[in-house]
Amino acid sequence: MEVDEKPDGPLSTLRDLMCSWGWGLVIRQPPGGPSPLLKDYEKAMEAMASDVYRIWDQIQNVVRNHEDAIQEWVINSQPPVGDGEGRKSSRLWAILESSWQQTVSSFNNCHPDISMFMEAKSAESDFRISVPELAAARKFPFTFINQYFLRAGADPTSPLGMDRQRYIVIYRHGANFADDRDVEDWPFVGEPEKIVAPTFVCNTENAREFFRQHRASFLVPHIASHDLLQAVHLLSFIHYRGRYHPSVFAKMDNDLTFVGRRTHYLTGPMIANRMVSFDISGPGSAKSYRPRLWRGWGGQPDASSGAAVEEYDDLYHRGQLFGTSEAWIMLQCQRATYLYLWNVLASICSEIKLDPTAPATPKPPHERNQVFAVARNKVEELQKRNLGRWLAFTRQSPFLPPPTQISPRFFRELECKMDIAEQHVQELFSDPGYFFDCIHELRDHHWGHIGMKNDGRNPDSADQYAIYTEQYTNEHTRHVLYFDLIRGVLRRSIFEFYMWTCIHGRLREFENMMIETFEDYGEKQDSDTDGTGILQQPPLLLSEKKRRQHAKVAGKYLSLVMLIRYHALFFVNEFRKKGIHAGAPAMRDLTYSIGHVQEEIQDGVCNIQKKHYGAPNLNHHSKIKKPWFRLDQTAPEDHFRLFVFEAIESFIANPMDCTNCGIKEAASYLQEIAQTMDMERAGRVLTGLLDNTIDGLDLLCTLADHLETMWSAMDRIGGVAADESLRRIYFDLGSQDLSIHFLDFDAFDFDERIPMKRFKRLFLFFDELQGFKPESVSLGHARGDLKRFGASLLCKLIYPLNNKSGDYKANEEAIARLERAMGVSGAEYPYGERESPFNLDQEEVGRGAATPLLSQPRSYRNIAAHERDLARDRQQRRDALLEELLEPSKVDKAREKKRLKKLARRRDKAKQRTKDSGHPLGEDEDVDMPDAEKDDAPAQNDSRWEESLHSMLKQFQLPPVPETRILPEPQAAAPPFTGSLQPTPKAPDGRRKNIIKKREWATLEAIYGIHGSANAAVSYAQVRAAMGALGYEEVGRGGSHMSYVRQDGRWPHAALPRGENIQLARTHGRERAAAAKGKARDWGRRLCERGLTFDFIKQWYVKG
């Protein structure tokens, strides 16, 4: 594919390339249209680079001669912190605001070679900007969170073989774009027509103006906010941007802009088969910042490049080789940045009586060095003063030059994390109350709170299948949930115990190796210079040539990078696969699920999905992005909760919703909310578990980004250049010796390894803590149970699985560290079938010494009563709705009333005839008819339960009673009425049999094969209803087998002891679909095995 004066002759090749990404269809064609000329692009790039260098040269002249005076004025002009009124009256704030007016004017009114791509000639994007809202907090792109995605199929006409799926982002605002005109007709006449769909709007009249208003916030997010009002940020910005050559910031500026294939806020001219770098020539030359175009694409240089291949490779692996579109956007970013900085400096110079535009004799070198030393000391002093908090450290990074060494701040943060993780494990295995605190906290965030809904159109329907939370009062269900909660708590605790230590160790190893290998590692500018020659820092490691020279260092680095990214993925999966945000108390009402929330597994002990890395993504949906949610009607005090949830959901939980930014930006944004907002308000939404997860993710993402800025590694281990097997190799190397292998321990499957007796002791303690059982276990005995459990965990799970990891297992020292933290080893407390509980408090003080029995904490004692109240309330609402749904309709009631009246008249006539004949009335004949005029009380109505139960309860609806046929009155007198109504037959206990409605009776006949109905169409939902009619309740194991426990059966327990608990296999797919042929008899056979035969049922029930 060759692109020169015109893209490949006809524009078909480039058209297909761009259409594969949606450009021209759901995204405006980039500036220049679908087929820009290469010579026009080169002229625009030359003009922009020259513009940037010219402005920077002016800035450098001012900074190198007068930075000390500028700093003094800025510090003296700082408004009081947190004083909004003081900020408005501040001269510094006025300069920062007015400088944007001048910047926008200069940016838009530019050189003709630049403006040819900035002005739209047809339906393509322009690139003009407006003054940003400087007073707004820097929270882009979260103010533009997408509403939802539409999946568009691959373009079948593309000859490029690009069959990827396109995901079209739909935003809440009306500036969406859609155009179905054929690009062969380019240039188009006019804009595409406005589209108003039920769920979105496209091509509004003010769409272009909307993009202009917000473009600066995406192009230069670091300065399009009030962050520069802080002295440390503004002085750092002036110091480094004014002294370092613009090419030093090329990669960083490219990364700052929100450029991505799924966003259309920033697009640049597209020239295929070209890459761009920037040359640095000697100082004083007007062409000292020039673009250089290379033949190639990505990391693949054109074969004809010859000797330039190695240089191409070095630039690419240093992150200094850009695609044509991103290079154009990066230069536009630098144009805006340096224009704004110049306008700010010019205004400050006016305040201190300097003329920045007047020609001036430069100061002598020694005076310039003195200015440099004073300015550098002041900047570093302010930076150190503001680095007490993590937020200050991350906020200042956009105003600093690219790092040349690993920041010491990361070692401090990792060491803090190591201490916290170790203390957590110590408390976990020494304090039973703390252990349950963690269990209860995870239960409060469990995905079971999301529930399984029947209908996506009505996601507020009942959570009747959320068995692990709604049936928490059932002991069996509760204990199954305990397995999952204990697994989640222990896996995270032990993983974090090894995670932080392993990363800290590998990071220190790598830094020591860099210091030994490269003499200039970590060097920085320490005197006044012209700003060139800095681009080579830090040392190259990953180009082909350098990898051959420093293979060991490169291998260490790649293993470190993969270690960090795999560990960051652990926290991402807490959201994406475990849904701790969706199940959290403050946000669980914002999600719904269709079908199974989480994939079940076949397991005899706990059938809840056990894996973490290998688990499927949680099957849930956000209500917020649905048109019927009516976000515009949400109460203002609820906006914070919705905004936090959507930031997690759109950028962390759902991998396809990462629209404008990556996980790092989302984690940093949430971390900023947690640290800056009122603690009480933030705590209601960001619980401790969410906060800790975001904190860990933010640290690892920031560290990964910090390393990537210095040594770009993703082209080696990410994208199409690598597969998962290569990444696993580096991850294995990173984990070796210092940590257990997380992927080998992913399932953390201890269920059948640890003796069940030791589990049951913990379960008993948990049940007693919550008030489900009376207290019998003291804290001392519970501590003993916990130590025994820890010993079994080490002996039966940690040791064997670690040994199976082979060469990549944790060494003896790493295992010993865990033993010390747990306070127990695998050799202690060997299991015996007849072991009895022991008091660890007594054992620690020694035999013979008196020690009191400590009672359990009382803080959780009301949980059992609360859960029973909730269960009772849910059942009452179900019963009320059941009564409402079973009640005949108005038409049926009218027919029944009419039928009863006619029947009463016939009975009256029959009575009268009998009296006239002289025969006495029979007992059954002298019965008053029901009061046909009496109206039933209005049934209750609860919309929450109506939708979910309605379809299931259709089977309870009896067919309408036919209207009684009136026979003509006979001419002769009718014979006397001698019949009698038969009483309901008696059950074995002497009382009347209970009645089962016809539908359920027919279901029972089908599954037992009565009347030849062995292959009748029966669904699992019908079987559940029939079991309910017999007094059974489905309780939760999930999976392919469901347990039915008899709650209110007609027969006494002694009549069928084996029928108290029955398991039936569910059908796959929809519950209301007819089961496969012969499946009904399988259900009947299973019931007969438990003694529940059809003959037994007929002894206690009768067909209604």
N, C-alpha and C positions, 0 to 999 in steps of 0.2 A: 504494500500500500504506500504509494508515493504521493506526497503533497507538496507542491511548489507554488507556482503562480496561481493555479486553480487546483483544488483538491482532486487529484487523480483524474484530470480531464473533466469528466462529468462529476457532479457533486454526489453521486449515488453512494460512494463508499463512505464518505464522511457523514452523509445523511443517515445511513443505516447505523453507523456507530453512535451518533447522537440520539437517534430515535430509540436505540436499545436502552438508553438511560432516561427516556421520557422527554428529552429536550424537543421543543416544538409541539409536543402533545399535551403534557401536563405541566411542563415548565417552559417558560419563555425561551426562545432561542437566545443564546448568549450575545453580548455586545458584538456587533459585526455581522450578525446573522449566521446562517448555516455554512457559509463558504467564504470566510475572510481571506484576503490575499496575503500571502506571506510577506511581501514587501511592505504592505501597509502595517502589518503587525510589527515588523522589525523597526519601522520608523517610530511607531508609537512607543515601543519599549525603549529605544534610544532616547526619545524625548523625555520620557518619565524618569529614566535613570539619571539623565543629565539634570533634570529639575531637582531630583532628590539630592544629588551631590552639590548642586549650587546652593541650595538652602542650608544643607549641613555645613558647608564651608563657611557660610556666614555665622551659623550658630557656634561652630568651633572657635572662630576668631573671638567672639564675645566671651565664651566660657573660659578659654585659656588665659584671657587677660583680666577678666572681671568676676570670676566665679565667687571669690570670697565676699565681695560687696553684695552680689546677688543673694548669696546665702543669708547674710546678715539681715537684709531687708525682708526676706521671706519669713525668717524666724520671728522677727519683730512684728510682722503683720498677721500672724496666726490668730484667728478668732478663737474664743474659748471653746473647749471641747464640749459638744452636746448642746451648745447655745444656738438655737435656730435663728433667733433674732440677731445675735451677734454676727452670724455668718452672712446674713443678708446685708448688713451694714459694713462688712469687711471689704477693704480695698482689694485684697487678694482675690476674694470670691468674685468681685466685679471684673477683675482682669481675666480670670478663668472663664467667665461667661462671655465677655465681649470678644475674647480671642477666638471663640468658635464662630462668631459672625464673620470675622475677617477670613478665617480658615475656609469656611464653606464658600464664600465668594471667590477666593483664589482657586480653590479646588475645582469648582464648576467652570470658571472662566479661564480655561487653560490653553496651551499651545494647540494649534489646529491638528497636528499629528496625533495628539492625545484625544482631542474632542471628537474625532471622527468615529471613535468607538464608544463615546459616552453619550451620544445623542442618537435616539432611536429613529430610524428611517422607515421602519415598517412595524411589525409586531414583535420585534426582538426587544430584549431588555436594554434599558439605558443604564447609566451608572452615576447619575447625579445624586448628591446627598443634601440633606437639610440639617439644621442645627439640632443636635440631640438634646434630650431632656437631661441636663447635667445634674439636676437635683435628685434624680431617681437613683436608687441603689443599683449596683452592677449585678443584675440577675439575669441577663440574657444568657441563653435563649429561652429561659423558663417562662417569660411572658408570652412566648409564642408556642407553648406546648400544643401539639397537634390534637385535633379532635378525635380522629381515628384514621385508620389506613384502609384504602381500597386496594385489593389485589387485582392487578391487570396482567393478563396473560402475556407470554412472550410474543414478540413480533414474528409471525411465521414467514414473512417475506424477507427477513434479514438474511443476506448471503454470507454474513460473517460468522454464522454458527453461534451467535450469542442468544441462547435460548433461556437466559436467566429470567426469573419472574420479576416483574416490576411492582413495587409497592408505592402507590400514589398517596402522598400525604395530603390530608384534608384538614385545613386549619379552621378555627372558629370564626376568624374574620372573613370578610367577603372578598378578599384579594386573591383567592385561589384562581388558577389559570387552567383553561382547557381550550384546545383548538384542534379541530379535525380536518383542517384544510391541508391539501396535498402540498408538500414542500417543493415539488416540481414547479409550482406556480409562484414561487418566491420571486420578488417581494410581493407580499400581500397588500391588498388595498384595505386600509382600515383595521380596526381591532376586531377580535372575535366577538360574537354575540354573547350577551349576558345570559347566564344559565342560573335559574333558580330551581333547585331541586328540594325535595322535602327535608333533606338532611344537610345540605351545604349550598353555598352560593359561589359562583365563579364569574370572573370578568366584570367586576363592578366598574362604574364610571371613574371612580377615584383610585383605582388599583395602583396606577403608576405613582401617584402622589403618596399613597400609603407606603410603598417600598422606599421612596426617597426619604420619608420621615424617619424610617427605622434603619436605613442601610448603614449609617455611621456606627450604630451600636453593634452591628455585626462585623463591620470592617475594622474598627479600632476600639474594641470593648474596654481596653485598659484605660483609655483617656476619656471615653464618653460616659463618665460618671463623676461623682464627687470625691473619688479616692485621692485625686491630686491635691485636695485641700489639706491633706495631712503633710506636714513638713518632710517627714522621712520619705514619702513617696515622691513628692515634687522635686526635692533636692537630689534624690537618687536618679530620677528621670533626667534632670538637667545634667548631672555630672557624667553619667555613662553615655547617654545619647549625644551629648555635646562633644565627647572626646573620642569615642570609638567610631571607626569607619562604618557606614551603613551596612556594608556586606557582613559585618559581624552579627547583625541582627536579622539577616535574611531568613534563616530557618525559623527563628523564634517568631518573627512577624507572620510568617506563613502559618505557623501552628496557632497563633492567636486568633486569626480570622476563622469564622465558622464556615468552612468550605467543605462540602460533602456531596455525595451523589444523591442524597435524599432531601437536600434542602435547595431552595431556589432563591434564597435571599442574596447570594453572591455568586455570580457566574462571570467568567471571562472568555475572551475569544479563544476558540478551539482550533489549533493547528496540529493535525495528526502527524505522528512520526517525527516530532521535534521535542527536544528537552532544552532547558535554559539554565545556564549558570551565570555568575557575575564575576568579571575580572577586576582585579585590583592593580592599578598601575601606580607609578610614583606620585607623591604629593604635588599639588600645584597644577596638575593637568586638568583641563576642563572635561576630559573623557576618563577620569580616574574611577568612574563607577559605570561600567558598561556591561550590557547583557551579551552573552555569547550563546548562539544556538548550536545544538548538537543533533546529528542524525541518530535517532534511536527512540526507544520507548521504554520507560521504567528503567529497570536495571540492565536492559539489553541494548548495547550500542550497535549501530549499523556496522555490518561486517566490513564495509569499505573504508571504515575510519582508520584502519591500520594502526599506526603507532599511538594514536589518540585513545585507543581502547583502555589502556591502563589509567590515563588521566580521567577519562569518563568514569571508570570504576571507582577511583578515589573520591571524586566529587559526589558520586551517588551514595557511597557508604559514609560520607561525612554529612549527608543531609543537605548538600549544597547544589543539588540538581533537581530542577522543578519542571513539572509539566507546563505547557504553554499557558493554560488557563490559570493555574495557581500562581505562576510567576507574574502574570499581568495583575492579578488581584493583590499579590504581595507588594508590588511596586505602588499600587494605588494606596495600600495601607501605609506604606512609608511616606508617600506624598502627603497624606492627611496628617500623619504623626509629626513630620518635620515642619510642615506649615504651621501646625498648631503650636509646637514648641517655639518656633521663631516668633510668632505673634505674642506669646506669653513673655518671652525674654525681652522683646522690643518694648512692651508695656512696662515691665519692671525697670528696664534701663531708663525709661522716661521718668519714673518715680525717683531714681537716684541720680538724675541729671546727667545721663550718658546718652550719646547718640550712636546706636548700633550700626547705622547705615553710613556714618561718616568715615572716610578713610583715616586710619590711625596707624601710627608706628607701633608694631608689636613690641611688647615688653622684652627685655633681655632674657636669655634662657634661665639664668638663676632666679629671676623674679617670677618667671612662669612656673618654675619648679616649686617656688615658695607658695604661689597661689594654689598649685596642685596639692601640695602637702597639707595646707590648711583645709582645703575643700574635702580632700579624701578623709582626713581625720574626723571632720564634722559629720560627714555622711556615715562613716563606720560607727561613730559614737551613737548617732540616732538609730542606726539599724540594731545595734546591740541593746539599746534601751527598749526597743519595741519588740524584741524577740522573746519576751517572757512567755508569750502565748503562741500556740500553734497557729492560730488564725492570723496573727500579725506576720508570722513567717511566710505563710502561703500567699497572703495578700500583696506582699512586696515583690514577689518574683517577677511580675510583668514589667517592673521598673528597673530591673537589674540586667546586666549583660548575661549571656549564656554562661552557665557554670563551667569551670575548668577542672574542678575536683569534687569529690563527694562531700556534701555539706556535713559538718560535725553534728548539726542538729538532728539528723536522722539516727545517728548512733545513740544520742540521748533519748530520743523517743522510743527506739527499740528496747533500750535497757529498761525504761519505765514499763513497757509492755511485758517484758520478761518477768519483772518483779510481781506485777499484778497477776499474771497467769500462774506463777508458782504459788502465790498466796491463795489464789482461788482453789487450786487443787488441794492444798493443805487443809483449808476449811471444809472443802467438800467431803473429805474422808475422815474428818475428825468431829464435825458438828452435824448431827442428823437434822436439826432444825434448819440449818443453812442448806443442806442437801435438798430438803423439801421446798425451801424457798425457791430454789432454781427449778425444781419440777413444776411448782405452781406457776412460776413466771412463764415457763415455756407453754404450759397448758393454756394460759391466757392469750397466747399468740398462735395457737394451733390452727392448722388449716381446717379442722373440723368445724370451726365456727362459721365457715363460709357456707357450708351446707350444700345440698344437691337439689337444685330446683327442677321442676318439671317443664317449665315453659319460659323460654327466653324473652317472650313478650311481657311476662309478668314475673320479674325476678324477685318480687317480694312474697312469693308463695312460700309455703311452709318448709322449714328445714327438717322435714320428718325423717330424712335419711342421714342427718348429721349425728349418727349414732354415738360417736365417741364423746360428744359434748351433751347432747340432749338426753342420752340414756346413762348419764354418769352415775345415777343412783343404782343402776344394776351392777352388782359386784363383778360379774364376769366381764362386762364391757369396760368397766373402770380399770380392771387389772390388765386387760389387753392394752388400754391406753397407757398404763404405767410403763409397760415395756418400751413403747415408742418414746415416751418422755425421758425415761432414764437413758435410752440410747442417744437421744439428742443432746442431753446435758453432758454425758460423759464424753461423747465424740468431740463436741466442741471444746470442752475443757482440756482434754488431752491433746487435741490437735493444736490448740493455741499454746499450750505448754511447750510443745516442740517447735511450733511455727516461728515464734519470735526469736528464740535462741538460735535456730538454724539460719534464719535470714541474717541476724546480727553477725554470726560467725562467718558466713560466706562473704558478707559485705566487707568485713575486716580483712579476711584473707585476700580478697581481690584488691583492696586498696594497698595493702602491703606489697603485693606483687607488682602493682603499677609503679609504686615508688622505687622498687628495686630495678624495674625494667627501663623506665623512662626518667631521665635526669630532669627534664623540664616539666614533669607532671605537677600540676597545681600552681605553676608560676602565673603571676598576674602583673599587670602594669603597675610599676611603683615610681614612675616619674612622668613628667610632661612629655608627650610624644605627639606625632601627627595622626595617631589613631590607626595606622595601617600595620600589617604584619601580625595581627592577633587572630586571624581566621584559622590558622593551623592548630590552635589550641581547642580542645585537649588532644593528646596523641591519638593517631588513628590505630584502630585494632582490627577492623572487620573487612577492609578491602582485600581483594584476592592476594595482593602482594604482601600486605601486612599480616594477613592470617598465616601465610607460609612462614614469615619471619618470627611471628609471635603466636604460634599455634596454642601453646599452653595458656597464655593470658586470654586469648580469644575464647577458648573452651571454658575457662573459669567464668568469664563474663556472661556467655550465653547460658550457662547453667544457673548463674545468679538471677538473670532476667526471667528465665522460665520458672524458677522457684518462686519468685515474687508474684508472678502472674497466676500461677496455679493456686497459690495461697490466697490471693485476692479473689479468685473465683469461688473459693469456699464461702466468703461473705456474700458474694453476689447470689450464690445458690440458696442462701438463707431466705432471700426474697423470691428468687425466680422459681425455686423448686419446693421450698418449705412454706412460703407465703406468710412469714411472720408479720409482715406489715398488713396484709389483707385480713389476717385473723386477729389482729390487735384490737383491744376493746374500743378504741376511738374510731376505728376505720373499718371494722368488719361489716358494717351496714352499707359500705360503698362498693361491695363486690357481689357477684353471684356466679353460680356455676351451672352448666348444663351437663347432666350426666355425672360420672364419677369425678370427684374433685381430685383425687390422687389415685394412681394406679395401685391396685392391690396385688399381693403375691400369694402363692400357695404355701402356707406355713401352718403347722399344727399348733404353734404357740401364739404368734402375733403375725397377722397377715397384712399389716400396714407396711408400705414401701420402706425398706431399710436403708437403701443407698442414699448418698448425698450428691457426690459428683455424678454418679451414673443414674440418678433418678430422672424420670421424665419431668418436663416443665409442668408446673401446676396448672391445671385446667380451670381457669377462672377468668372472669371478665370484669372490667370496670364499668360501673353504671355511669360514671361522670361523662364518658365519651359518647353516651347514647343520646339521641335527640330528645327522647321523652324525659330525660333527667331534669330538664329546665334549670340549667345552671344559673340563668339570669334571675331566677326567683329564690336563689339560696340566700339565707340570712347572712348579713355581713360578718357576724361573729363566727360563722362556719367556714369562711373562705380560707382561713389559715389551714384548717384541717384538710380541706379538699386539695389545697395547693401542695401540701407536704405529701399527701397520698399520691397525687398525680406525678410529682417529681420522682418518686420511687417507682411508680408503676410504669411510667413512660420511658425511663432511662436506665432502669436497673432490672426490674422484674420481667419485662417483656423485651426480648432481644431484638425484635423487629421494629420497636418503637423508638430506637435511638436516632431521633430525627436530626437535630441540629448539633448535638454535641455527644461526647462519650460519657462513660461511667465516671471518669475522673471529675468532670464538671458537675455532674449530678451529686456525687458524694461530697465535693467541696461546698456546693451550695447548701446541702442539708446540714453539713457540719457547721456552716456559718449560722444557719438558723438556730441550731442547738446552742451555740456559744454566745449569740448576741441577743436573742429574744428573752423576754421575761421568763424566768425559770418556771414559774407556776403555769403560765400559759403554754410554754413549750412542752412541759412535762405531761400535760394532759394528752398530747398527741404523740410526741416522741418519748416513748417509754424507755426504761433503762435498757432493755434488750435491744430495741431499735437503735438507741443512741450508741451503745457499745459496738453494734454491728457496723453502723455508719462510720464510727470513729476508726475502726480497724481497716475498713475498706478505703477510707480517705487516706490514711497513712500509706498503705501499700500502693495505691494508685499514684499518689504524689511522688513516692520514691521511684516507681517505675518510670514515670514521666521525667523525673530528674535525670535518671540514667539514660533514657532515650534521647534526651536533649544533648547529652555529651557524646554518646556512642549509639548511633541508630542501629537497632538490631532487628526490628520487625521485618525488614526485607529478608532476613536470614531465617527467621523462625515463624513468621506470620504470612498470611495470604496464600497465594497459589504457589509460592516458592518452596513451601514446606508442608508436610502433612503431620498428622498427630503422632505418628511413630517417631519422627525426628524430635518433636517437642518432648516426647516422653523420655527419649535418651538423655536430653539435657536435664530434665526434671529429676530423673533417677540419679544422675551425677550430683545434683545439688542437694538431694536428700541424704545421700550416702553418709553413714556413720553418725551424723548429728541428730537424725530424726527417724522415727518410724516412717514407713512409706505410706503416705495418706491414701493412695489409690488402692493399696492392698488391704487397708483397714476401712475402706469406704462404707461397707455395709455395717460394720461394727456389730457383727452378729454373735452375740453372747447368749442368746435365748436358750439354746440347748447345751451350751458348754458349762454354764454355771449351774450348780445344783438348784433344782426348783425350790427346795426347802429354804434355801437362803433368800431366794426371791420373795417367798411368801412371808418371811419374817419382816422384810422391808415393807411389803404391801400391807401387812397388818398394822405396822406403825403409821403408815400414811393414812390408812382408813381411820385409825383412832384419832390422829391429829385433826381430821376433818369432821369428826363426830359421827361417822358411820357405824362405829363400834365403841363400846365402853373402853376406857383406858385400862390397859393391862401391861404395857411395855414402858419401863422407865427410860429416861434419857441414857443412863449408864448401860442398860441392856441394848438400847438402840445403837449406841456407839460400838458396842461389841459386834452387833449384827453388821454394821457398816464396815468394820475392819475385816471381818470374815468375807464379806462380799468383795472388798478390794483385793484380798489375797486370792480369791477365786478368779477375779478379773485378770490379774497378772498371770496366774498360773495357767489358766485355761484359754485365755484369748491373746493377751499381749505377747507372751513368750512364744507360743507356737506360730502365730501369724508373722511375727517379726523374723523368726528363723526361716519362714518360707520365702521371705524377700531376698534371700540369697546374698549376693554381693552388695546389695543396696540396703541392707538392714541397718538398724540403729546399733551402734557398738555397745559394749558393756557399760561404759561410762554414761551413755545417754539413758540406758535402762535404769542404771543405779540412781540417776537424778530423779527419775519418775518415782522410784521406790521411796526415796527420801521424802519427796513431796507428799506422797500418799501416806507415809508413816507405816508402811507394811511391805513385806516382800511376799513373793509367791510361795515360798517355802513355809511360811507361817500359817497357822490355823488350818491344817489339812482337814478335808471334809470327812465326816463320819455319819452314817445313816442315823445313828442314835445320838448325835450331838444335841445338847440342850443349850438354851440361851445362857449367856454369861454376862456379868456386869463388868464392863471395861473399867469403870471408875474404881471398883473394888480391886481389880487386878493391878491397877497402876499404883494404888497406895499400899498394896501388899496385904497378904493374908493376915487376919487377926485385927487389922486396923478398922475402926468403925467409919463407914462412909454413908451419908444419907442417900436415899433413893430420890432422885430429882424427877419431879413430874414434868409432863410434856408442856410445851408452850400452848397457850389458849387462843392465839390469834386466828387460827384457821378452824376453830371448833364449830363455827356456825355454817360452814360450807354445806354439810349434809342437809341441814334443815332448809337452807336456801335452795339447794338443788331439788329437794322434794317439793317445795312450793312451786318452783318453776315447772316441774314435771306435772304437778297437779293442775296448774293453770293451763298448760298446753293441752292436757287431756280434756279439761272442761271446755275449752274452745273447740276442740275437735268434736266432742260430743254435741255441743250446741249446733255446730255446723252440720253434723250428721243428721241431727233431728230436723234441721231446716231443709236439708237436701232430700230427706226421705218423706217430708210432708208433701201431700198431693198438691198439685197446682190448683189455681182458682177454678179452672174449667172442670178438673176432676172432682173437686169438692162440690161444685154445683150439681154435677151429674149424680154424685153419691147421695147428696141431700134429696134430690128428686126421686132417686131410686128408693131411699128409705121411706119417703112419704107414701109412695105407691105401695110398697110392701106393707106399710102399716095399715093402709086402707084395706088391703086384701086380708090381713090377719084379723082386723076388726070385723069384717064381714064373716069370716070363718068362725070367729068366736060367737057372733050373734046367731049364726045358723046352728051352732052346737048348743047354745042355750035354748033356742026355740025347740030343739029336738028333745030336750029334757036330760041329756047326758051331762055328767059333771065335767068340768074342765080338767085336763091333765096338767101335771106340774109344769111341764115344759111349755104348755100352751098359754099359761097365765103369766106371761113375762112381758113387762113393758119394753117397748122398742127404745133404742137409744134416742136421745133428744136430738133430732135432726136439725133443730134451729140453733143449737148452741155453737158459737164460733170458737175456734181454737185461739189460744193466746198467740200473739205474733212471735214468730221464731226469732232468735238472735241472728245477727249478721256480722260476720267478721271477715273483711275482704282479704286479710292475710292468709286465712286458711281456705277460703272458698276455691281459689284456682287450683291449688295443689290436690285437694281432695275430691274435687268435682268429678274429674274423669274416672278416678278409682271407684267412686261411689255410684256411678251410673248403674252398676250391676244391682244396687239396692233398690233402684226405682222399679216398683211394680208396674205392670202394664195397666192402662186405664180400665176401670171396671165397666163392662158393657151395660148399656141402659137396659133395664128390665123390660122384657117383652110382655105387653098386655094382651092376654087372651080374651076372646069374646066371651061374654057372660053366658053360661049354659042355660038352655031353656028349662031343663029339669034341675031339681035340687041336687047339689053335689053330695057324694057320700061323705059321711063323717070323717074328719081328719084324725087318723089314728097313729101317725108317725111320731117319733121323738128324736131330739138331737142327742147324738152320742157324746158322752163326756170324753175329755182328753185322756188317752191311755196313761197308765201309771208306770213309773220307772221302778227298778229293783228296790229302791229305798222307800217305796210307798207313796212318794209324791208325784205330782204330774210331771210328764216329760216336758222339756223345753222345746220350743219351736224354732226350727231353722227355716229361713226364707227359701223360696223356690229356687232362686238363682244359686245360692250356696249349696243347696241340696243337689241340684243338677251337676254342679262342679264335683261334689263328692262321688256321685254316681259315675261320673266320667273317669275319675282317677282310679276308682275301684273296679271299673269294667262292668258295672251293672247294666243290664238290658243291652249288652253288646256295644256299649259306648266306649270301648277301650281306646279307640283312636279319635275320640271327639276333640274338637279344637278347644284346648284349655290353655290359658296364659298363666304365667307365674303370679300376676296380680290377682287373678281369680282364686288361685290356690291360697294366697295370703289372706284374702277375704274369707274364704271358707274356714281356714284355721282360726281366724279371728272369731267367727261365729261359734266355734267349738271352745272358745275361751283361751286361745293361745295368743301370745304377743311375740312378734318378730324382734329379736334383739341382736345387737350388732357385732358381727365379726366381719361383715363385708365379704368380699371375695366371691368365690363361686358357691360357697355353702353358707346358709343362714341358719341360725338357731331359733327355735320356737320354744318358749317357756310358757307353761300353763299358768295363767294368772287368775282365771275365774271360771273354771270348768264346772260342768253340771255334776259329774260323778265325784265321789270322795277319793282321796289319795290312795287309800288301800285298794280300791277297785282296779287301778292301773298304775302301779308304782313306776313302771318303766316308761310311762308316757308323759312324765313331767317335763322332759327336755328332749326335743326331737330336732334333728338337723336335716334340712332339705337342700338339694342342689338347685341353684338358680339357673335360669336360662340365660344364654348370652344374648346381648342386644337389648331391644326394648322389652320392658316387663309386660307390656300389654299385648305384645305380639303372641300369636298362637305358638305353643311349643311344638318341637319337632314330633313327627309321628312316633308313637310309642312312649314318649316322655311322660305322658300322664300316668301310664301304668307304673313307671319307675317311682313316681311320687307315692302312688298307692301302695306299692310293694314295701317302700321304706316305712310307711305308717304301720303296715301290718307287722313288720319286724319288731316294732315297739309295742305291739298289742292293740293298736288303735285300728281294729278292723271295722268294716262297715256294719257287721252284725252288732258289735259292741256299741257303735254310735247309735244304732236303732233302738238299743235298750234305754237310752237316755234322751234321745231327741226324736222329734217327729217332724215330718215335712209340713211347712206352713202353706 
